[in-house]
């Protein structure tokens, strides 16, 4: 709900989870947690996969990612975070 509030309903996609955070499952065995992925692909048709010499991101999305994390933390500490 935080991402939807900050970026709009159409900016949030519920996708099938993959192996992007295989260690995350171990961390959530010890403490509750949540994960989100912030799309940062450069929209020019070139695929820039991780772990390649051409990997790159659109850094303009980084402020949105920081805002989502900050607002999530603010809502958590003020008791206003919804559990979805």
MOPAC internal coordinates of N, CA, C and O (Angstrom, degrees):
PM7 1SCF
backbone

  N    0.0000 0     0.00 0     0.00 0    0    0    0
  C    1.4567 1     0.00 0     0.00 0    1    0    0
  C    1.5270 1   111.78 1     0.00 0    2    1    0
  O    1.2310 1   119.73 1   150.07 1    3    2    1
  N    1.3309 1   118.12 1   -29.93 1    3    2    1
  C    1.4655 1   120.34 1   178.64 1    5    3    2
  C    1.5225 1   110.05 1   -64.39 1    6    5    3
  O    1.2310 1   120.31 1   132.35 1    7    6    5
  N    1.3204 1   117.00 1   -47.65 1    7    6    5
  C    1.4647 1   119.98 1  -179.64 1    9    7    6
  C    1.5213 1   110.86 1   -62.25 1   10    9    7
  O    1.2310 1   120.09 1   140.04 1   11   10    9
  N    1.3198 1   117.43 1   -39.96 1   11   10    9
  C    1.4640 1   120.24 1   177.53 1   13   11   10
  C    1.5209 1   110.93 1   -64.25 1   14   13   11
  O    1.2310 1   120.30 1   138.74 1   15   14   13
  N    1.3183 1   117.03 1   -41.26 1   15   14   13
  C    1.4615 1   120.51 1   178.99 1   17   15   14
  C    1.5241 1   111.60 1   -62.94 1   18   17   15
  O    1.2310 1   120.17 1   141.79 1   19   18   17
  N    1.3248 1   117.27 1   -38.21 1   19   18   17
  C    1.4619 1   120.87 1  -176.26 1   21   19   18
  C    1.5243 1   113.76 1   -86.93 1   22   21   19
  O    1.2310 1   120.25 1   144.97 1   23   22   21
  N    1.3324 1   117.12 1   -35.03 1   23   22   21
  C    1.4659 1   119.96 1  -173.12 1   25   23   22
  C    1.5258 1   113.78 1  -112.93 1   26   25   23
  O    1.2310 1   120.16 1   168.09 1   27   26   25
  N    1.3167 1   117.31 1   -11.91 1   27   26   25
  C    1.4610 1   120.47 1  -178.77 1   29   27   26
  C    1.5127 1   112.46 1    98.83 1   30   29   27
  O    1.2310 1   121.22 1   -24.97 1   31   30   29
  N    1.3305 1   115.28 1   155.03 1   31   30   29
  C    1.4639 1   121.02 1  -176.79 1   33   31   30
  C    1.5236 1   113.41 1   -60.01 1   34   33   31
  O    1.2310 1   120.03 1   143.04 1   35   34   33
  N    1.3192 1   117.54 1   -36.96 1   35   34   33
  C    1.4639 1   119.52 1  -176.27 1   37   35   34
  C    1.5253 1   112.97 1   -75.40 1   38   37   35
  O    1.2310 1   120.21 1   166.93 1   39   38   37
  N    1.3224 1   117.21 1   -13.07 1   39   38   37
  C    1.4630 1   120.68 1  -179.82 1   41   39   38
  C    1.5219 1   112.30 1   -84.08 1   42   41   39
  O    1.2310 1   120.08 1   167.29 1   43   42   41
  N    1.3215 1   117.45 1   -12.71 1   43   42   41
  C    1.4633 1   121.27 1  -177.00 1   45   43   42
  C    1.5225 1   109.26 1  -104.85 1   46   45   43
  O    1.2310 1   121.02 1   -53.87 1   47   46   45
  N    1.3267 1   115.65 1   126.13 1   47   46   45
  C    1.4602 1   122.08 1   179.28 1   49   47   46
  C    1.5183 1   107.71 1  -123.09 1   50   49   47
  O    1.2310 1   120.35 1   -56.43 1   51   50   49
  N    1.3142 1   116.95 1   123.57 1   51   50   49
  C    1.4576 1   120.60 1   173.65 1   53   51   50
  C    1.5204 1   107.40 1   -86.20 1   54   53   51
  O    1.2310 1   120.90 1   -72.70 1   55   54   53
  N    1.3107 1   115.88 1   107.30 1   55   54   53
  C    1.4624 1   121.34 1  -176.17 1   57   55   54
  C    1.5233 1   109.75 1  -110.20 1   58   57   55
  O    1.2310 1   121.20 1   -18.43 1   59   58   57
  N    1.3117 1   115.31 1   161.57 1   59   58   57
  C    1.4532 1   120.29 1   176.33 1   61   59   58
  C    1.5238 1   108.98 1   -67.21 1   62   61   59
  O    1.2310 1   120.67 1   -44.53 1   63   62   61
  N    1.3144 1   116.32 1   135.47 1   63   62   61
  C    1.4583 1   121.33 1  -177.35 1   65   63   62
  C    1.5223 1   110.14 1   -74.54 1   66   65   63
  O    1.2310 1   120.89 1   -41.45 1   67   66   65
  N    1.3199 1   115.91 1   138.55 1   67   66   65
  C    1.4590 1   121.37 1   177.49 1   69   67   66
  C    1.5191 1   110.45 1  -114.75 1   70   69   67
  O    1.2310 1   120.39 1    22.42 1   71   70   69
  N    1.2873 1   116.87 1  -157.58 1   71   70   69
  C    1.4643 1   121.95 1  -177.87 1   73   71   70
  C    1.5271 1   112.31 1   -90.95 1   74   73   71
  O    1.2310 1   119.74 1  -160.54 1   75   74   73
  N    1.3048 1   118.11 1    19.46 1   75   74   73
  C    1.4575 1   121.70 1  -177.40 1   77   75   74
  C    1.5115 1   114.44 1   -61.45 1   78   77   75
  O    1.2310 1   119.52 1   156.61 1   79   78   77
  N    1.3013 1   118.53 1   -23.39 1   79   78   77
  C    1.4597 1   120.84 1  -179.54 1   81   79   78
  C    1.5146 1   110.82 1  -137.37 1   82   81   79
  O    1.2310 1   120.69 1  -122.83 1   83   82   81
  N    1.3027 1   116.28 1    57.17 1   83   82   81
  C    1.4561 1   120.23 1  -174.28 1   85   83   82
  C    1.5241 1   113.03 1   -59.38 1   86   85   83
  O    1.2310 1   119.50 1   150.82 1   87   86   85
  N    1.3299 1   118.56 1   -29.18 1   87   86   85
  C    1.4639 1   121.00 1   177.43 1   89   87   86
  C    1.5239 1   111.88 1   -77.82 1   90   89   87
  O    1.2310 1   120.18 1   161.26 1   91   90   89
  N    1.3113 1   117.26 1   -18.74 1   91   90   89
  C    1.4560 1   121.08 1  -177.04 1   93   91   90
  C    1.5282 1   111.37 1   -61.76 1   94   93   91
  O    1.2310 1   119.68 1   143.76 1   95   94   93
  N    1.3092 1   118.22 1   -36.24 1   95   94   93
  C    1.4611 1   121.35 1   179.36 1   97   95   94
  C    1.5237 1   111.31 1   -60.07 1   98   97   95
  O    1.2310 1   120.20 1   144.06 1   99   98   97
  N    1.3136 1   117.23 1   -35.94 1   99   98   97
  C    1.4642 1   120.27 1   178.56 1  101   99   98
  C    1.5268 1   111.06 1   -69.18 1  102  101   99
  O    1.2310 1   120.44 1   141.64 1  103  102  101
  N    1.3153 1   116.77 1   -38.36 1  103  102  101
  C    1.4669 1   119.92 1   178.99 1  105  103  102
  C    1.5196 1   111.12 1   -65.65 1  106  105  103
  O    1.2310 1   120.22 1   141.78 1  107  106  105
  N    1.3387 1   117.19 1   -38.22 1  107  106  105
  C    1.4596 1   119.29 1  -177.90 1  109  107  106
  C    1.5226 1   112.77 1   -77.81 1  110  109  107
  O    1.2310 1   119.89 1   175.08 1  111  110  109
  N    1.3170 1   117.82 1    -4.92 1  111  110  109
  C    1.4609 1   119.97 1   170.22 1  113  111  110
  C    1.5235 1   110.38 1   -75.04 1  114  113  111
  O    1.2310 1   120.39 1   157.28 1  115  114  113
  N    1.3257 1   116.85 1   -22.72 1  115  114  113
  C    1.4598 1   122.00 1  -178.69 1  117  115  114
  C    1.5256 1   112.93 1   -98.23 1  118  117  115
  O    1.2310 1   120.31 1   151.03 1  119  118  117
  N    1.3243 1   117.01 1   -28.97 1  119  118  117
  C    1.4663 1   121.44 1  -177.76 1  121  119  118
  C    1.5294 1   108.59 1  -153.73 1  122  121  119
  O    1.2310 1   120.39 1   -31.19 1  123  122  121
  N    1.3369 1   116.87 1   148.81 1  123  122  121
  C    1.4684 1   118.95 1   177.64 1  125  123  122
  C    1.5258 1   110.88 1   -60.48 1  126  125  123
  O    1.2310 1   120.46 1   -30.40 1  127  126  125
  N    1.3142 1   116.72 1   149.60 1  127  126  125
  C    1.4551 1   119.63 1  -179.80 1  129  127  126
  C    1.5123 1   111.89 1  -160.21 1  130  129  127
  O    1.2310 1   121.35 1    -9.39 1  131  130  129
  N    1.2874 1   115.02 1   170.61 1  131  130  129
  C    1.4675 1   122.42 1   176.90 1  133  131  130
  C    1.5171 1   108.07 1  -145.49 1  134  133  131
  O    1.2310 1   121.00 1   -24.14 1  135  134  133
  N    1.3189 1   115.70 1   155.86 1  135  134  133
  C    1.4570 1   120.35 1  -179.36 1  137  135  134
  C    1.5180 1   109.26 1  -133.93 1  138  137  135
  O    1.2310 1   121.08 1   -36.59 1  139  138  137
  N    1.3223 1   115.53 1   143.41 1  139  138  137
  C    1.4572 1   119.22 1   170.38 1  141  139  138
  C    1.5165 1   108.30 1  -139.39 1  142  141  139
  O    1.2310 1   121.20 1   -25.02 1  143  142  141
  N    1.2977 1   115.32 1   154.98 1  143  142  141
  C    1.4594 1   120.74 1   177.17 1  145  143  142
  C    1.5176 1   107.91 1  -114.17 1  146  145  143
  O    1.2310 1   120.97 1   -46.84 1  147  146  145
  N    1.2991 1   115.74 1   133.16 1  147  146  145
  C    1.4549 1   122.54 1  -179.01 1  149  147  146
  C    1.5194 1   108.34 1  -102.35 1  150  149  147
  O    1.2310 1   120.35 1   -65.12 1  151  150  149
  N    1.3098 1   116.94 1   114.88 1  151  150  149
  C    1.4615 1   120.78 1   179.71 1  153  151  150
  C    1.5186 1   110.98 1   -66.35 1  154  153  151
  O    1.2310 1   120.64 1   -53.19 1  155  154  153
  N    1.3049 1   116.39 1   126.81 1  155  154  153
  C    1.4653 1   120.62 1  -178.27 1  157  155  154
  C    1.5243 1   111.83 1  -137.05 1  158  157  155
  O    1.2310 1   120.79 1  -156.79 1  159  158  157
  N    1.3236 1   116.09 1    23.21 1  159  158  157
  C    1.4660 1   119.44 1  -179.52 1  161  159  158
  C    1.5234 1   110.67 1   -68.03 1  162  161  159
  O    1.2310 1   120.98 1   -38.25 1  163  162  161
  N    1.3032 1   115.72 1   141.75 1  163  162  161
  C    1.4622 1   121.59 1   174.10 1  165  163  162
  C    1.5259 1   106.92 1   -81.73 1  166  165  163
  O    1.2310 1   120.68 1   -55.52 1  167  166  165
  N    1.3142 1   116.31 1   124.48 1  167  166  165
  C    1.4636 1   121.96 1  -172.53 1  169  167  166
  C    1.5306 1   111.51 1   -86.62 1  170  169  167
  O    1.2310 1   121.38 1  -108.42 1  171  170  169
  N    1.3424 1   114.97 1    71.58 1  171  170  169
  C    1.4678 1   118.56 1   177.68 1  173  171  170
  C    1.5281 1   112.02 1  -132.20 1  174  173  171
  O    1.2310 1   120.80 1  -169.47 1  175  174  173
  N    1.3440 1   116.07 1    10.53 1  175  174  173
  C    1.4548 1   120.48 1   177.31 1  177  175  174
  C    1.5138 1   115.34 1    87.75 1  178  177  175
  O    1.2310 1   119.64 1   167.00 1  179  178  177
  N    1.3258 1   118.29 1   -13.00 1  179  178  177
  C    1.4615 1   121.70 1   179.53 1  181  179  178
  C    1.5264 1   109.10 1   -87.89 1  182  181  179
  O    1.2310 1   120.29 1   -51.33 1  183  182  181
  N    1.3295 1   117.05 1   128.67 1  183  182  181
  C    1.4619 1   121.71 1   178.30 1  185  183  182
  C    1.5189 1   108.54 1   -85.48 1  186  185  183
  O    1.2310 1   120.92 1   -58.48 1  187  186  185
  N    1.3252 1   115.85 1   121.52 1  187  186  185
  C    1.4715 1   121.52 1  -178.54 1  189  187  186
  C    1.5314 1   108.80 1  -116.04 1  190  189  187
  O    1.2310 1   120.30 1  -102.83 1  191  190  189
  N    1.3134 1   117.04 1    77.17 1  191  190  189
  C    1.4591 1   121.11 1  -177.01 1  193  191  190
  C    1.5218 1   112.06 1   -64.56 1  194  193  191
  O    1.2310 1   121.81 1   -25.59 1  195  194  193
  N    1.3430 1   114.14 1   154.41 1  195  194  193
  C    1.4620 1   119.79 1   173.85 1  197  195  194
  C    1.5276 1   109.66 1   -58.78 1  198  197  195
  O    1.2310 1   120.90 1   -23.92 1  199  198  197
  N    1.3035 1   115.89 1   156.08 1  199  198  197
  C    1.4682 1   123.05 1   174.74 1  201  199  198
  C    1.5302 1   112.92 1    61.66 1  202  201  199
  O    1.2310 1   120.51 1  -148.92 1  203  202  201
  N    1.3353 1   116.63 1    31.08 1  203  202  201
  C    1.4629 1   120.72 1   174.05 1  205  203  202
  C    1.5216 1   108.53 1  -125.06 1  206  205  203
  O    1.2310 1   120.70 1   -14.94 1  207  206  205
  N    1.3100 1   116.27 1   165.06 1  207  206  205
  C    1.4649 1   119.86 1  -178.73 1  209  207  206
  C    1.5289 1   112.97 1   -76.56 1  210  209  207
  O    1.2310 1   119.98 1   173.92 1  211  210  209
  N    1.3240 1   117.64 1    -6.08 1  211  210  209
  C    1.4696 1   119.73 1   177.72 1  213  211  210
  C    1.5284 1   112.38 1  -110.31 1  214  213  211
  O    1.2310 1   120.03 1  -171.64 1  215  214  213
  N    1.3455 1   117.55 1     8.36 1  215  214  213
  C    1.4667 1   120.13 1  -179.86 1  217  215  214
  C    1.5231 1   109.99 1   -57.57 1  218  217  215
  O    1.2310 1   121.00 1   -44.92 1  219  218  217
  N    1.3113 1   115.69 1   135.08 1  219  218  217
  C    1.4615 1   121.87 1   178.22 1  221  219  218
  C    1.5217 1   107.84 1  -159.18 1  222  221  219
  O    1.2310 1   120.36 1   -21.46 1  223  222  221
  N    1.3198 1   116.92 1   158.54 1  223  222  221
  C    1.4599 1   121.68 1   177.91 1  225  223  222
  C    1.5238 1   109.57 1  -132.47 1  226  225  223
  O    1.2310 1   121.51 1   -16.94 1  227  226  225
  N    1.3189 1   114.71 1   163.06 1  227  226  225
  C    1.4563 1   121.56 1   172.75 1  229  227  226
  C    1.5286 1   106.93 1   -87.10 1  230  229  227
  O    1.2310 1   120.43 1   -79.80 1  231  230  229
  N    1.3093 1   116.78 1   100.20 1  231  230  229
  C    1.4631 1   121.76 1  -174.11 1  233  231  230
  C    1.5229 1   113.48 1   -67.38 1  234  233  231
  O    1.2310 1   119.98 1   170.38 1  235  234  233
  N    1.3219 1   117.65 1    -9.62 1  235  234  233
  C    1.4662 1   119.90 1   178.53 1  237  235  234
  C    1.5219 1   112.30 1   -65.95 1  238  237  235
  O    1.2310 1   119.76 1   163.35 1  239  238  237
  N    1.3404 1   118.07 1   -16.65 1  239  238  237
  C    1.4630 1   120.29 1   179.48 1  241  239  238
  C    1.5303 1   112.42 1   -85.16 1  242  241  239
  O    1.2310 1   119.72 1   167.80 1  243  242  241
  N    1.3175 1   118.13 1   -12.20 1  243  242  241
  C    1.4640 1   120.65 1  -176.10 1  245  243  242
  C    1.5268 1   113.42 1   -60.86 1  246  245  243
  O    1.2310 1   118.43 1   139.24 1  247  246  245
  N    1.3348 1   120.61 1   -40.76 1  247  246  245
  C    1.4704 1   118.96 1   176.26 1  249  247  246
  C    1.5311 1   112.94 1   -60.57 1  250  249  247
  O    1.2310 1   119.86 1   144.32 1  251  250  249
  N    1.3169 1   117.86 1   -35.68 1  251  250  249
  C    1.4633 1   120.27 1   176.88 1  253  251  250
  C    1.5234 1   110.53 1   -65.44 1  254  253  251
  O    1.2310 1   120.13 1   135.98 1  255  254  253
  N    1.3176 1   117.36 1   -44.02 1  255  254  253
  C    1.4624 1   120.46 1   177.59 1  257  255  254
  C    1.5140 1   111.94 1   -60.08 1  258  257  255
  O    1.2310 1   120.40 1   136.61 1  259  258  257
  N    1.3260 1   116.85 1   -43.39 1  259  258  257
  C    1.4666 1   120.80 1   177.83 1  261  259  258
  C    1.5188 1   110.78 1   -64.07 1  262  261  259
  O    1.2310 1   120.28 1   140.44 1  263  262  261
  N    1.3224 1   117.08 1   -39.56 1  263  262  261
  C    1.4663 1   120.84 1   179.63 1  265  263  262
  C    1.5230 1   111.23 1   -65.61 1  266  265  263
  O    1.2310 1   120.16 1   140.42 1  267  266  265
  N    1.3267 1   117.30 1   -39.58 1  267  266  265
  C    1.4663 1   120.64 1   178.05 1  269  267  266
  C    1.5227 1   110.13 1   -63.08 1  270  269  267
  O    1.2310 1   120.16 1   134.67 1  271  270  269
  N    1.3186 1   117.31 1   -45.33 1  271  270  269
  C    1.4660 1   120.30 1   178.99 1  273  271  270
  C    1.5238 1   111.53 1   -64.23 1  274  273  271
  O    1.2310 1   120.13 1   135.69 1  275  274  273
  N    1.3228 1   117.36 1   -44.31 1  275  274  273
  C    1.4642 1   121.01 1  -179.23 1  277  275  274
  C    1.5236 1   111.36 1   -64.33 1  278  277  275
  O    1.2310 1   120.16 1   136.30 1  279  278  277
  N    1.3167 1   117.30 1   -43.70 1  279  278  277
  C    1.4692 1   120.47 1  -179.75 1  281  279  278
  C    1.5227 1   111.25 1   -68.26 1  282  281  279
  O    1.2310 1   120.12 1   143.87 1  283  282  281
  N    1.3292 1   117.37 1   -36.13 1  283  282  281
  C    1.4610 1   120.42 1   175.64 1  285  283  282
  C    1.5212 1   110.24 1   -61.92 1  286  285  283
  O    1.2310 1   120.29 1   134.93 1  287  286  285
  N    1.3197 1   117.05 1   -45.07 1  287  286  285
  C    1.4690 1   121.01 1   177.97 1  289  287  286
  C    1.5228 1   111.14 1   -63.30 1  290  289  287
  O    1.2310 1   120.20 1   137.57 1  291  290  289
  N    1.3328 1   117.21 1   -42.43 1  291  290  289
  C    1.4656 1   120.50 1   179.93 1  293  291  290
  C    1.5226 1   110.80 1   -61.54 1  294  293  291
  O    1.2310 1   120.54 1   134.53 1  295  294  293
  N    1.3145 1   116.57 1   -45.47 1  295  294  293
  C    1.4672 1   120.01 1   179.46 1  297  295  294
  C    1.5215 1   111.26 1   -65.61 1  298  297  295
  O    1.2310 1   120.42 1   143.87 1  299  298  297
  N    1.3249 1   116.81 1   -36.13 1  299  298  297
  C    1.4646 1   119.80 1   179.05 1  301  299  298
  C    1.5217 1   111.17 1   -63.84 1  302  301  299
  O    1.2310 1   120.21 1   130.63 1  303  302  301
  N    1.3161 1   117.21 1   -49.37 1  303  302  301
  C    1.4719 1   119.68 1  -176.04 1  305  303  302
  C    1.5236 1   112.59 1   -72.19 1  306  305  303
  O    1.2310 1   119.80 1   159.66 1  307  306  305
  N    1.3240 1   117.98 1   -20.34 1  307  306  305
  C    1.4658 1   120.36 1   177.74 1  309  307  306
  C    1.5266 1   112.21 1   -97.57 1  310  309  307
  O    1.2310 1   120.32 1  -176.47 1  311  310  309
  N    1.3361 1   117.00 1     3.53 1  311  310  309
  C    1.4590 1   120.94 1   178.17 1  313  311  310
  C    1.5156 1   114.28 1    74.39 1  314  313  311
  O    1.2310 1   119.89 1  -159.99 1  315  314  313
  N    1.3202 1   117.81 1    20.01 1  315  314  313
  C    1.4649 1   121.33 1  -176.79 1  317  315  314
  C    1.5244 1   113.13 1  -110.63 1  318  317  315
  O    1.2310 1   120.19 1  -166.46 1  319  318  317
  N    1.3218 1   117.25 1    13.54 1  319  318  317
  C    1.4651 1   120.40 1  -179.56 1  321  319  318
  C    1.5200 1   108.96 1   -85.29 1  322  321  319
  O    1.2310 1   120.67 1   -55.71 1  323  322  321
  N    1.3293 1   116.32 1   124.29 1  323  322  321
  C    1.4590 1   121.50 1   177.42 1  325  323  322
  C    1.5180 1   109.29 1   -81.30 1  326  325  323
  O    1.2310 1   120.54 1   -38.81 1  327  326  325
  N    1.3082 1   116.57 1   141.19 1  327  326  325
  C    1.4655 1   121.02 1   174.90 1  329  327  326
  C    1.5106 1   108.26 1   -94.50 1  330  329  327
  O    1.2310 1   120.57 1   -73.68 1  331  330  329
  N    1.3323 1   116.52 1   106.32 1  331  330  329
  C    1.4703 1   120.74 1   179.22 1  333  331  330
  C    1.4966 1   110.02 1  -104.20 1  334  333  331
  O    1.2310 1   120.10 1   180.00 1  335  334  333

